[in-house]
C-alpha cells in the first residue's frame, strides 16, 4: 500500500506543480523587442520621405485583452517620450499592437504595428508601421529584432 501511495505521489506532484505554474506558452510572448521602422513615407498622399526610427516594444503577455496571447504594450523611442497604454493581441499567426496618441491639433491618432508572429517561440517577423490620423500620416516597414535585446 505504501508503494502505491509513493508511486501516486511521485506522479501527482510534478503534474500538480505544472498545473499551478503560470502557462509557459503565455509567458513566451512577454518581453521586449527592438523595432526598426524604415522606408517611411509621410503625408496623406504618402509622398513625403520621412526619417527612420528605432523603438523598443515592451509586451506583457497576460491574456487580458481577450486572446490567450494579449496584454498591455509600451513603445519607447530613443528620441521622444514613450507611448504607454497600448495593447497587443496575437490572432492566429499575426500580432497587432496599437497605441492611442494625441496630436498637436487635438486629434486622436493611432500608432499601429502589424506583423507575423509565433507566440510559442516569441518571434515577430517583418511587418508594417502606421501612424493614422483620419488618413495615413506615416507608414513604413517595421523590422522586429531578437526578443529581449533592446538596448538604450
One Martini backbone bead per residue (centre of mass of N, CA, C, O) as a GRO file, in nm:
protein
  152
    1UNK     BB    1   0.057   0.063  -0.021
    2UNK     BB    2   0.298   0.257   0.002
    3UNK     BB    3   0.393   0.226  -0.291
    4UNK     BB    4   0.137   0.347  -0.417
    5UNK     BB    5   0.159   0.624  -0.285
    6UNK     BB    6   0.442   0.693  -0.392
    7UNK     BB    7   0.370   0.668  -0.690
    8UNK     BB    8   0.149   0.878  -0.691
    9UNK     BB    9   0.319   1.116  -0.580
   10UNK     BB   10   0.535   1.112  -0.805
   11UNK     BB   11   0.317   1.185  -1.025
   12UNK     BB   12   0.141   1.424  -0.901
   13UNK     BB   13   0.337   1.658  -0.832
   14UNK     BB   14   0.430   1.747  -1.117
   15UNK     BB   15   0.141   1.801  -1.220
   16UNK     BB   16   0.068   2.014  -1.010
   17UNK     BB   17   0.297   2.209  -1.068
   18UNK     BB   18   0.217   2.259  -1.364
   19UNK     BB   19  -0.079   2.360  -1.306
   20UNK     BB   20   0.020   2.610  -1.106
   21UNK     BB   21   0.172   2.728  -1.319
   22UNK     BB   22   0.235   2.934  -1.542
   23UNK     BB   23   0.206   2.964  -1.861
   24UNK     BB   24   0.451   2.922  -2.092
   25UNK     BB   25   0.304   3.033  -2.339
   26UNK     BB   26   0.230   3.309  -2.218
   27UNK     BB   27   0.538   3.396  -2.161
   28UNK     BB   28   0.668   3.400  -2.450
   29UNK     BB   29   0.572   3.711  -2.535
   30UNK     BB   30   0.720   3.831  -2.325
   31UNK     BB   31   0.886   4.145  -2.366
   32UNK     BB   32   1.142   4.271  -2.580
   33UNK     BB   33   1.160   4.474  -2.894
   34UNK     BB   34   1.323   4.571  -3.151
   35UNK     BB   35   1.240   4.857  -3.369
   36UNK     BB   36   1.258   4.913  -3.723
   37UNK     BB   37   1.181   5.205  -3.912
   38UNK     BB   38   1.134   5.201  -4.262
   39UNK     BB   39   1.034   5.338  -4.549
   40UNK     BB   40   0.917   5.621  -4.481
   41UNK     BB   41   0.597   5.776  -4.526
   42UNK     BB   42   0.437   6.089  -4.562
   43UNK     BB   43   0.136   6.183  -4.566
   44UNK     BB   44  -0.158   6.133  -4.720
   45UNK     BB   45  -0.011   6.070  -5.004
   46UNK     BB   46   0.283   5.945  -4.951
   47UNK     BB   47   0.527   6.177  -5.063
   48UNK     BB   48   0.701   6.181  -4.790
   49UNK     BB   49   1.009   6.156  -4.669
   50UNK     BB   50   1.112   5.990  -4.385
   51UNK     BB   51   1.248   5.902  -4.106
   52UNK     BB   52   1.402   5.689  -3.922
   53UNK     BB   53   1.324   5.445  -3.659
   54UNK     BB   54   1.366   5.363  -3.306
   55UNK     BB   55   1.257   5.092  -3.093
   56UNK     BB   56   1.084   4.969  -2.789
   57UNK     BB   57   0.898   4.677  -2.740
   58UNK     BB   58   0.663   4.617  -2.477
   59UNK     BB   59   0.545   4.300  -2.349
   60UNK     BB   60   0.246   4.169  -2.172
   61UNK     BB   61   0.155   3.833  -2.131
   62UNK     BB   62  -0.193   3.801  -1.982
   63UNK     BB   63  -0.480   3.782  -2.142
   64UNK     BB   64  -0.647   4.081  -2.113
   65UNK     BB   65  -0.757   4.092  -2.450
   66UNK     BB   66  -0.914   3.796  -2.534
   67UNK     BB   67  -0.638   3.653  -2.567
   68UNK     BB   68  -0.393   3.444  -2.485
   69UNK     BB   69  -0.218   3.661  -2.661
   70UNK     BB   70  -0.219   3.934  -2.444
   71UNK     BB   71  -0.181   4.298  -2.375
   72UNK     BB   72   0.029   4.517  -2.275
   73UNK     BB   73   0.192   4.818  -2.415
   74UNK     BB   74   0.521   4.958  -2.508
   75UNK     BB   75   0.675   5.254  -2.669
   76UNK     BB   76   1.012   5.324  -2.719
   77UNK     BB   77   1.198   5.606  -2.769
   78UNK     BB   78   1.517   5.764  -2.817
   79UNK     BB   79   1.368   6.081  -2.893
   80UNK     BB   80   1.106   6.025  -2.712
   81UNK     BB   81   0.829   5.969  -2.568
   82UNK     BB   82   0.650   5.726  -2.449
   83UNK     BB   83   0.419   5.469  -2.529
   84UNK     BB   84   0.141   5.408  -2.347
   85UNK     BB   85  -0.146   5.205  -2.328
   86UNK     BB   86  -0.119   4.963  -2.491
   87UNK     BB   87  -0.200   4.694  -2.724
   88UNK     BB   88  -0.214   4.330  -2.765
   89UNK     BB   89  -0.248   4.070  -3.030
   90UNK     BB   90  -0.270   3.728  -3.106
   91UNK     BB   91  -0.380   3.628  -3.435
   92UNK     BB   92  -0.280   3.352  -3.491
   93UNK     BB   93   0.002   3.477  -3.696
   94UNK     BB   94  -0.073   3.771  -3.568
   95UNK     BB   95   0.032   4.094  -3.476
   96UNK     BB   96  -0.137   4.352  -3.277
   97UNK     BB   97  -0.049   4.697  -3.228
   98UNK     BB   98  -0.176   4.966  -3.011
   99UNK     BB   99  -0.186   5.340  -3.001
  100UNK     BB  100  -0.296   5.610  -2.836
  101UNK     BB  101  -0.269   5.945  -2.970
  102UNK     BB  102  -0.187   6.270  -2.960
  103UNK     BB  103  -0.204   6.575  -3.111
  104UNK     BB  104  -0.138   6.907  -3.179
  105UNK     BB  105  -0.466   6.938  -3.273
  106UNK     BB  106  -0.643   6.712  -3.090
  107UNK     BB  107  -0.627   6.453  -3.217
  108UNK     BB  108  -0.684   6.116  -3.274
  109UNK     BB  109  -0.430   5.889  -3.273
  110UNK     BB  110  -0.262   5.597  -3.434
  111UNK     BB  111  -0.052   5.330  -3.351
  112UNK     BB  112   0.051   5.064  -3.579
  113UNK     BB  113   0.131   4.710  -3.552
  114UNK     BB  114   0.203   4.459  -3.809
  115UNK     BB  115   0.275   4.098  -3.776
  116UNK     BB  116   0.432   3.821  -3.780
  117UNK     BB  117   0.376   3.542  -3.540
  118UNK     BB  118   0.528   3.338  -3.264
  119UNK     BB  119   0.424   3.255  -2.956
  120UNK     BB  120   0.599   2.995  -2.885
  121UNK     BB  121   0.886   3.163  -2.960
  122UNK     BB  122   0.873   3.490  -2.963
  123UNK     BB  123   0.837   3.580  -3.265
  124UNK     BB  124   0.893   3.854  -3.503
  125UNK     BB  125   0.835   3.983  -3.796
  126UNK     BB  126   0.791   4.152  -4.076
  127UNK     BB  127   0.619   4.470  -4.104
  128UNK     BB  128   0.388   4.730  -4.005
  129UNK     BB  129   0.376   5.085  -3.994
  130UNK     BB  130   0.123   5.316  -3.841
  131UNK     BB  131   0.007   5.657  -3.868
  132UNK     BB  132  -0.316   5.750  -3.770
  133UNK     BB  133  -0.520   6.054  -3.895
  134UNK     BB  134  -0.777   5.961  -4.078
  135UNK     BB  135  -0.514   5.913  -4.216
  136UNK     BB  136  -0.209   5.849  -4.343
  137UNK     BB  137   0.081   5.992  -4.205
  138UNK     BB  138   0.253   5.717  -4.152
  139UNK     BB  139   0.466   5.472  -4.318
  140UNK     BB  140   0.621   5.136  -4.274
  141UNK     BB  141   0.883   4.930  -4.203
  142UNK     BB  142   0.883   4.657  -3.960
  143UNK     BB  143   1.165   4.553  -3.770
  144UNK     BB  144   1.223   4.277  -3.569
  145UNK     BB  145   1.394   4.172  -3.314
  146UNK     BB  146   1.530   4.023  -3.064
  147UNK     BB  147   1.441   3.906  -2.786
  148UNK     BB  148   1.563   4.094  -2.530
  149UNK     BB  149   1.750   4.339  -2.714
  150UNK     BB  150   1.733   4.601  -2.588
  151UNK     BB  151   1.891   4.925  -2.616
  152UNK     BB  152   2.005   5.248  -2.487
   0.00000   0.00000   0.00000
